[in-house]
Amino acid sequence: MITVYGIPNCDAVKKARAWLTARGLDYTFHDFRKQGVPESQLHAWAKAAGWDKLINRQGTTWRKLDAALQASAATPLGAQKLALSNSSIIKRPVVTWLKGDVTVGFDPLRWSEIVTK
């Protein structure tokens, strides 16, 4: 099963869910706010995409963090702790695909490649 991770009111997540629905692809939605960040999945996402891509340094949440917290994200352990304590820092959506691919962010071209392979 395809799983979309994020928050429901995020524009990128809304686009992602609409894209999947329009193509008739079944998926489950994991709401970070209600269900939290699954720590076991976080490790897999970081391995697949890297912490640099997984941590959203362009968003409002990042800009609101103090300099010490931002600096802590420079190490894998610090980035992990930050993501677990503040799910809004994770770039959305994170999608795990049927064959094990992991994508971060809404990328319709990449997604089309994944679903047609």
Rosetta blueprint (number, residue, H / E / L):
1 M L
2 I E
3 T E
4 V E
5 Y E
6 G E
7 I L
8 P L
9 N L
10 C L
11 D H
12 A H
13 V H
14 K H
15 K H
16 A H
17 R H
18 A H
19 W H
20 L H
21 T H
22 A H
23 R L
24 G L
25 L L
26 D L
27 Y E
28 T E
29 F E
30 H E
31 D E
32 F H
33 R H
34 K H
35 Q H
36 G L
37 V L
38 P L
39 E H
40 S H
41 Q H
42 L H
43 H H
44 A H
45 W H
46 A H
47 K H
48 A H
49 A H
50 G L
51 W H
52 D H
53 K H
54 L H
55 I E
56 N L
57 R L
58 Q L
59 G L
60 T H
61 T H
62 W H
63 R H
64 K H
65 L L
66 D L
67 A H
68 A H
69 L H
70 Q H
71 A H
72 S H
73 A L
74 A L
75 T L
76 P H
77 L H
78 G H
79 A H
80 Q H
81 K H
82 L H
83 A H
84 L H
85 S H
86 N L
87 S H
88 S H
89 I H
90 I E
91 K L
92 R L
93 P L
94 V E
95 V E
96 T E
97 W L
98 L L
99 K L
100 G L
101 D L
102 V E
103 T E
104 V E
105 G L
106 F L
107 D L
108 P H
109 L H
110 R H
111 W H
112 S H
113 E H
114 I H
115 V H
116 T H
117 K L
